[in-house]
Every structure is written in C-alpha cells, then in structure tokens.
Amino acid sequence: MKKILSVLLAIVISVSGYLGVAAYALQNDTYNHLPQVYIEGFESKRVYYKDDANKTSLLYPIDSNRLSAATSNIKTTLTESLKHFDFNLVYNCVYGWFDDLLGDTKLEPDGITMQSNVTVDATELKYSGDGKYVFKYDSRLDPVDLAKELNEFIGWVKDDTGSNKVELVSSSYGTSVELAYISEYGADSLDSILFCVPSMEGINFVSQIFTGKFHFDADAVEAFASNAVGNDTVTFLLQLLNESGILRLLIDTSVEPLLKIALKKALHDAVHDILGTHPAMWAFVKDEDFDEAIEYIYGNDRETYGKLIEKVTYYHENIMVNDRKILQKAIDDGHNVSIICKYNIPPFPFTYEGNFMGDGFVETSVASLGATCAKNGESFADDYQQKLYPEYNYMSPDWCIDASTCFIPRHTWFVKDLAHGEKNDSYYGMINYIIYNDIDVFTDPNCPQFLQNIYGYILPTQDGKFAPKDNFVQLVIKAVVKLVTVIVEKIKTLIK
C-alpha cells in the first residue's frame, strides 16, 4: 500500500508540476506593459425593454426568463393553430418564437435607430484591475459605427493611463469591430493586435439562413447530436443510423421538405423583420453569399431598407473583403498581428458544407484565414504533405490541421476542445502572454502553435490521429455481439 501511495503521489506531483509550469508560462506580469483594450464578443452591452407599465426588463443578452416565456408560448401557438384549422404550424411556432424572444430588439430600417421603448447601457471606461480595459458595445450595430465608439474609448484609455499606445485584443464579433477600427482610423494608437476566434470573414450557418439555402447534413447531425447528448449508446446508434443510410433517408423524407417549405419561410421573415435589421448580423454573411442574401431578404424592399443596405454594403465592400490587405498594412507598419482560433467542436448541422472542422460556430479554416483542415473528427491521410513552407512544421500533432496555408501561419494559434464562446483563466493567460510578449508559434515550447484544453488548462496538443470510424459492417457486428452478450447474461441470471 505504501508503494502504491508513493507512486500515486509521485504522479500527482509530476503532473501538478507540469501544469504549474505550463500555466506560469502562459501568464505574464500584467502590470509592466502597455494598457490592453479588450473588445468583447456578441451580446456585449445590455439592452433593456420598458413595457407600458414602465417596468424594465432585460431584453438582450437573452435571459432564461424571456427564453422560457418564448418557449412556453409555442404550446399556445400550436393550440390556436389547431383550433382555427391553421396548419402553418411550423411557421407560426418558429416565427412566433423569434418574435417573442428578439422582436423588440429590431432596429428601424436605417439600421441605427432603436424602438422607443428600448434602451442600452451607456459606454463607460471599464478597468478590470489587471491592466485591461473592456470595451462594451451594442452588438446589434454596424462595425463601422462601433469603430467610431472604439476610437473614442481608446482615446479615454490613453488619457487615463498617460500612454500613447494600447494593445488591442478582440473576440468573435469584436474582431469585425477591431478590423473596422484599423481600416477607418489606422493603427498609430496600437502596439500589438490580436484577433481571438475571428468571425470577420463570415459564419457558414448565418450565410445559409440569410440565403435560404440551409439543409441538414447527416454526418454533421451525427457529430452534433453525439456531442450534445454525450452518451456512448446514443453515439453508437447515431453512427449505425448514419452508416446504414437511414439517417440520410429520414432527413430527405421528413426534415428537408419541412425546411424547404415552412421553416424556410419562417426564418426568412424572422430575418427580414428582426435579425436583418441588426447590421451586425450582415457582418457574418460570407462574401460569396452577400449579394444573394441582400436580394433574398430585402430584394422587394430595397427602398424601405435602403439606408440599412447602404450601411452593411459599405462594411462588406470596403472592409470585410479587404481584411487581409488591411492586416498586411498593419504588419508592414511594424505591428505584431496574431490570431487565436479553436477546433474539434462539432458545428451546427444545417449547412451545405457539412461536418467541417470548427469551434461550434466558425469554421477553423475561416477563423484562421486559410488553414487547410480535415473534416470534424477526422485526420488527413497518412501520405498528406504540408502544402507550404516545408522548412517549418505547421502540421498539428493530431494530423488534422495544416497551418502552412494560413494568412500569417507564424502568428496563428489553434486551441483544441474549447468551444467558440468558452473561456477559462488559462486561455486568458495565453492571450496575455501572446499580446504582451510579441511571440510567434516557435518562440516558446510551452505555447506552441497547437494547444488543447485539458481540464481547464491550455497545454500543448498531444500526438495522435483521430481513430477512424467503424463502417456499417463493423457496427452491425458490434451490435450483434452486444445483443448476444446481453442475451447470454440474461440466460445466466435465469439459470441461477
């Protein structure tokens, strides 16, 4: 027993020491550096609704009370639809749910003016106490309008600290705001620039909804559902259904017809009336889908929504599609520009691109500005060759990402098993370490290009390709073996 305890204690001490070293390496003295301005992601500022009784409630971000109320109203909608023989059940429920949940967040057709009974927190100089100033903003608004607010905010930070430069970090939709700021106001007030989980080149499922092209991909449904449920038996059954073709058949005969009729119409109207009035949502529409999306949503209402269309088109044509030129200019001017993205989280299953490698929201290939990626849960073939820069190793240890094709491969990091909106102290430590020390992916072995979230610690990714999935025959054999095992155990129990 003493020997066993000694071995266990030695293992604990060894592992704890490694975690401590790794965690320390990803931290930094947060007081001996330039001030950091951190641009939050979506649902940044709070938006409030004031009813006729002058009672104020939280409207956005969506709280549990509003979500529960909107969901419970579906039952009422169904009852009323059946009562009046209105069989547009899916449309009524889906559109009604969006309207209950987000209807009051819509902006006027100019994409700026709020409804009269809606208010937003004022912008304040927020200091977190660790050298970081957090820029909060109304995340419904256009990146260019928000860039103007950010420019003023950075001026406040410079005045407050006496510094003539700041470190600029952004996350998710905040990366579009950061990009717009650099484009509109230049980078003279900036030292280093960091984009975390960038969505500035668009998000697949938003593009699909805004063009009415979305559909359910069988592989993505399997991966998404398996990850959501987290049950081995369910995962096995989903894989069996998918490999047999039954899942695809179910989608083709039931889900797809429903999507193309009722759900497509409901989502179109929800975007037209509510989500589409938020210029921020248009910043998520990919370049190749933008013109088609404008026509699909507002083609018949171009005059009414003219100012909104003009606003979102300016950002798209002058900033979004020129993101790499904008960043290259910043690099040429001497700024250290870096990107952190994430991977190995199953995507939402309703896009034509299918089961892509991503962080649950954004494709890793898009967030990284060009990485070559295997499909989610898969690895490259054994004979795959890194595409560019053979003198450097840009291949992930799990053999599913080739970072050599990134826009700035030497300054692009990948974190495995950390979802798009998920953050922890080690992740923030990684951000600080990169932004304050101007490192690249080869500078520190404790902070290499490929890292992984392991029990709340961001550590170097372990070697090992994804195990190949069983084919249909293998799954059937496993199912038969399991069934026989259960039967034999039952017989043994009866004999006893």
Protein Blocks (a to p, Z undefined) as FASTA:
>chain_A
ZZmmmmmmmmmmmmmmmmmmmmmmmgccfklccdddddddehibacddddfkopacdfbd
cdfklmmmmmmmmmmmmmmmmmnopaklmmmmmmmmmmmmmmmmpccfkomaccfkbccd
ddddddehnopacddddfkbcfklmmmmmmmmmmmmmmmnopabdcdddehjlmmmmmmm
mmmnojmlpcbdcdehiaknopfklmmmmnopaccdfklmmmmmmmmnopaklmmmmmmm
mmnommmmmmmmmmmmmmmmmmmmmmmmmmmmmmmmpmklmmmpcfklmmmmmmmmmmmm
mmmmmmmmmmmmmmmmmmmmmmmmmmmmmmmnopacdddddehiacdfbbfklpaddehj
acfklmnoopacddehiacdfklccfbhklbccbdfklpacfklpmblmlcccdehiafk
lccfklmmmmmmmmmnopafklpmklcfbdcdeehiacdddediddddddfklmmmmmmm
mmmmmmmmmmmmmmZZ
